[in-house]
């Protein structure tokens, strides 16, 4: 699951843009990783890998609140990897300030692992 994934990101059913996600090992404990998502370059996503026999998922432990100090507005990331070759990263922003839970923004990256020769 470690490596560089090249692919495309689509937000809110818009046009796809070329994008990259890099998964690197981190020294916070067993199976901890840092995820660099080119679309949000300044943000390093900290997480850990959870696996079953065919799929890995990366749990991002620092769900990012885009409004400082707010627990009502969260940016959440969900990452799954299949067969060590493809990665799907789903990013969505939820607003809990209203009576109903609403998704404000939804982006999905789909990419394949870059094999170095």
Backbone as numpy.savetxt, mean C-alpha at the origin, in Angstrom:
# Nx Ny Nz CAx CAy CAz Cx Cy Cz
8.81 -11.62 -1.62 8.01 -10.42 -1.62 8.85 -9.15 -1.62
10.13 -9.23 -1.29 10.99 -8.05 -1.32 11.37 -7.74 -2.76
11.43 -6.45 -3.08 11.84 -6.07 -4.42 11.08 -4.89 -4.95
11.26 -4.64 -6.24 10.63 -3.52 -6.94 9.53 -4.05 -7.84
8.38 -3.39 -7.80 7.23 -3.76 -8.61 6.88 -2.59 -9.51
6.79 -2.84 -10.82 6.45 -1.81 -11.79 5.03 -2.07 -12.28
4.25 -0.99 -12.39 2.88 -1.17 -12.84 2.17 0.15 -13.01
0.88 0.13 -12.70 0.03 1.29 -12.92 -0.86 1.54 -11.71
-1.12 2.83 -11.44 -2.05 3.23 -10.39 -3.25 3.90 -11.02
-4.43 3.53 -10.55 -5.68 4.14 -10.99 -6.40 4.67 -9.76
-6.83 5.92 -9.81 -7.56 6.53 -8.70 -8.96 6.91 -9.14
-9.94 6.54 -8.31 -11.34 6.93 -8.54 -11.81 6.67 -9.96
-11.45 5.52 -10.50 -11.85 5.11 -11.86 -11.32 6.04 -12.94
-10.23 6.76 -12.65 -9.62 7.65 -13.63 -8.62 6.91 -14.50
-7.82 7.67 -15.23 -6.82 7.09 -16.11 -5.68 6.47 -15.30
-5.12 5.41 -15.83 -4.00 4.74 -15.18 -2.72 5.53 -15.42
-1.87 5.61 -14.38 -0.58 6.26 -14.51 0.52 5.26 -14.14
1.66 5.40 -14.78 2.80 4.52 -14.49 3.26 4.79 -13.05
3.54 3.70 -12.33 3.91 3.84 -10.93 4.86 2.72 -10.52
5.46 2.86 -9.34 6.40 1.88 -8.81 6.18 1.73 -7.31
6.30 0.50 -6.82 6.28 0.21 -5.38 7.52 -0.61 -5.06
8.24 -0.21 -4.01 9.44 -0.92 -3.58 9.22 -1.43 -2.16
9.46 -2.73 -1.95 9.33 -3.34 -0.63 10.73 -3.73 -0.17
11.16 -3.17 0.98 12.51 -3.44 1.50 12.40 -3.97 2.93
13.41 -4.73 3.37 13.38 -5.22 4.75 13.60 -4.07 5.72
13.02 -4.18 6.89 13.20 -3.17 7.95 13.73 -3.87 9.19
14.33 -3.13 10.08 14.91 -3.75 11.28 14.07 -3.52 12.53
12.76 -3.58 12.37 11.87 -3.42 13.52 11.42 -4.77 14.10
11.83 -5.86 13.47 11.44 -7.17 13.95 11.28 -8.14 12.78
10.98 -9.37 13.11 10.81 -10.41 12.09 9.68 -10.03 11.15
9.93 -10.18 9.85 8.98 -9.92 8.78 8.55 -8.45 8.67
9.29 -7.53 9.28 8.94 -6.12 9.14 9.51 -5.58 7.82
8.76 -4.69 7.19 9.15 -4.14 5.89 8.83 -2.64 5.84
9.53 -1.96 4.94 9.18 -0.60 4.57 8.70 -0.64 3.12
7.67 0.12 2.83 7.09 0.15 1.49 7.19 1.59 0.98
7.81 1.74 -0.19 7.94 3.04 -0.84 7.01 3.04 -2.05
6.01 3.89 -2.02 4.99 3.98 -3.07 5.28 5.27 -3.82
5.75 5.18 -5.07 6.23 6.35 -5.80 5.20 7.48 -5.84
3.92 7.16 -5.93 2.87 8.18 -5.99 2.86 9.08 -4.76
3.27 8.52 -3.64 3.31 9.30 -2.39 4.72 9.24 -1.83
5.68 9.59 -2.66 7.11 9.38 -2.43 7.60 9.79 -1.04
7.11 10.88 -0.51 7.64 11.34 0.77 7.21 10.46 1.95
6.24 9.60 1.75 5.71 8.77 2.82 6.31 7.37 2.76
6.91 6.90 3.86 7.38 5.53 3.97 6.34 4.77 4.78
5.80 3.72 4.22 4.79 2.92 4.91 5.49 1.81 5.68
5.26 1.76 6.98 5.87 0.74 7.82 4.86 -0.37 8.04
5.31 -1.61 7.88 4.39 -2.71 8.06 5.11 -4.01 8.35
4.34 -5.08 8.33 4.90 -6.41 8.50 4.16 -7.36 7.57
4.83 -8.47 7.24 4.29 -9.42 6.29 3.55 -10.53 7.02
2.36 -10.82 6.53 1.57 -11.95 7.02 1.37 -12.87 5.83
1.49 -14.17 6.02 1.38 -15.07 4.87 0.53 -16.28 5.18
-0.06 -16.80 4.10 -0.61 -18.15 4.13 0.14 -18.89 3.03
-0.34 -20.00 2.57 0.46 -20.80 1.65 0.61 -20.21 0.26
-0.32 -19.38 -0.21 -0.22 -18.89 -1.58 -0.19 -17.38 -1.71
-0.55 -16.66 -0.65 -0.65 -15.20 -0.75 0.02 -14.55 0.46
0.78 -13.52 0.20 1.33 -12.68 1.26 0.51 -11.40 1.33
0.35 -10.88 2.51 -0.24 -9.55 2.63 0.66 -8.73 3.54
0.74 -7.45 3.26 1.52 -6.55 4.09 0.55 -5.69 4.88
0.65 -5.77 6.18 -0.21 -5.00 7.06 0.52 -3.71 7.40
-0.06 -2.58 7.02 0.54 -1.28 7.32 0.09 -0.88 8.72
1.05 -0.73 9.62 0.71 -0.51 11.02 0.49 0.95 11.37
0.95 1.85 10.52 0.79 3.27 10.82 -0.22 3.89 9.87
-1.47 3.47 9.96 -2.50 4.08 9.12 -2.38 5.59 9.25
-2.27 6.25 8.15 -1.90 7.66 8.11 -3.14 8.54 8.18
-3.20 9.38 9.19 -4.28 10.36 9.25 -3.82 11.59 8.49
-4.57 11.98 7.48 -4.16 13.12 6.67 -4.47 14.44 7.36
-5.20 14.40 8.46 -5.46 15.60 9.27 -4.86 15.34 10.64
-3.82 16.08 10.98 -3.07 15.83 12.21 -3.99 15.74 13.42
-3.83 14.69 14.19 -4.60 14.53 15.41 -6.02 14.03 15.20
-6.39 13.76 13.96 -7.76 13.33 13.68 -7.84 11.82 13.56
-8.75 11.22 14.30 -9.00 9.79 14.13 -10.24 9.58 13.27
-10.83 10.68 12.82 -12.04 10.59 12.01 -11.76 10.51 10.52
-10.53 10.78 10.12 -10.19 10.77 8.70 -8.91 9.97 8.54
-8.99 8.79 7.97 -7.85 7.89 7.88 -7.51 7.57 6.43
-6.21 7.46 6.16 -5.74 6.92 4.89 -5.27 5.51 5.20
-5.80 4.53 4.53 -5.54 3.13 4.83 -4.94 2.45 3.61
-3.98 1.56 3.84 -3.32 0.84 2.77 -3.48 -0.65 2.98
-3.80 -1.37 1.90 -3.95 -2.82 1.94 -3.11 -3.38 0.79
-2.18 -4.27 1.10 -1.25 -4.77 0.09 -1.30 -6.29 0.06
-1.46 -6.87 -1.13 -1.40 -8.32 -1.28 -0.41 -8.67 -2.38
0.28 -9.79 -2.20 1.23 -10.27 -3.19 0.86 -11.69 -3.56
0.93 -12.01 -4.85 0.59 -13.35 -5.32 1.81 -13.98 -5.97
2.15 -15.17 -5.57 3.19 -15.99 -6.19 4.52 -15.28 -6.36
4.84 -14.33 -5.49 6.10 -13.61 -5.51 6.34 -12.87 -6.83
5.28 -12.64 -7.62 5.47 -11.99 -8.91 4.59 -10.77 -9.11
3.45 -10.70 -8.46 2.56 -9.55 -8.66 2.14 -8.97 -7.32
1.94 -7.65 -7.32 1.58 -6.94 -6.10 0.38 -6.05 -6.39
-0.55 -6.03 -5.46 -1.71 -5.14 -5.56 -1.76 -4.30 -4.30
-1.73 -2.98 -4.46 -1.78 -2.06 -3.33 -3.03 -1.21 -3.48
-3.88 -1.25 -2.47 -5.11 -0.47 -2.50 -5.01 0.59 -1.42
-5.17 1.84 -1.80 -5.13 2.96 -0.86 -6.50 3.63 -0.88
-7.05 3.85 0.30 -8.31 4.58 0.34 -8.35 5.49 1.54
-9.10 6.57 1.41 -9.27 7.54 2.48 -10.71 7.48 2.95
-10.88 7.34 4.24 -12.21 7.23 4.83 -12.49 8.41 5.74
-13.70 8.92 5.67 -14.13 10.03 6.52 -15.20 9.51 7.46
-14.90 9.48 8.75 -15.83 8.98 9.75 -16.56 10.10 10.49
-16.41 11.33 10.03 -17.01 12.45 10.74 -18.52 12.52 10.54
-18.99 11.96 9.47 -20.43 11.95 9.21 -21.05 10.73 9.87
-22.34 10.65 9.82 -23.04 9.51 10.43 -22.71 8.21 9.71
-22.32 8.31 8.44 -21.99 7.11 7.67 -20.52 7.13 7.30
-19.95 5.96 7.15 -18.57 5.79 6.75 -18.49 5.99 5.24
-17.72 6.98 4.77 -17.64 7.25 3.34 -16.19 7.20 2.87
-15.99 6.66 1.68 -14.68 6.64 1.07 -14.52 7.91 0.26
-13.50 8.71 0.58 -13.26 9.97 -0.11 -12.41 9.81 -1.36
-11.47 8.91 -1.29 -10.54 8.72 -2.40 -10.10 7.26 -2.40
-10.02 6.66 -3.58 -9.63 5.27 -3.67 -8.66 5.08 -4.83
-7.47 4.55 -4.53 -6.47 4.30 -5.56 -6.02 2.85 -5.48
-5.70 2.28 -6.65 -5.20 0.91 -6.67 -4.00 0.81 -7.60
-2.90 0.26 -7.07 -1.71 -0.03 -7.85 -1.70 -1.52 -8.15
-1.42 -1.89 -9.40 -1.23 -3.29 -9.77 0.07 -3.36 -10.54
1.00 -4.20 -10.06 2.29 -4.28 -10.73 2.90 -5.66 -10.62
3.95 -5.87 -11.42 4.67 -7.13 -11.40 6.12 -6.88 -10.99
6.73 -7.89 -10.41 8.09 -7.76 -9.88 9.08 -7.59 -11.02
9.99 -6.64 -10.83 11.05 -6.38 -11.80 12.15 -7.39 -11.52
12.48 -8.19 -12.52 13.52 -9.21 -12.38 14.82 -8.63 -12.90
15.84 -8.61 -12.04 17.15 -8.10 -12.44 17.94 -9.22 -13.09
18.59 -8.88 -14.20 19.37 -9.90 -14.93 20.82 -9.79 -14.61
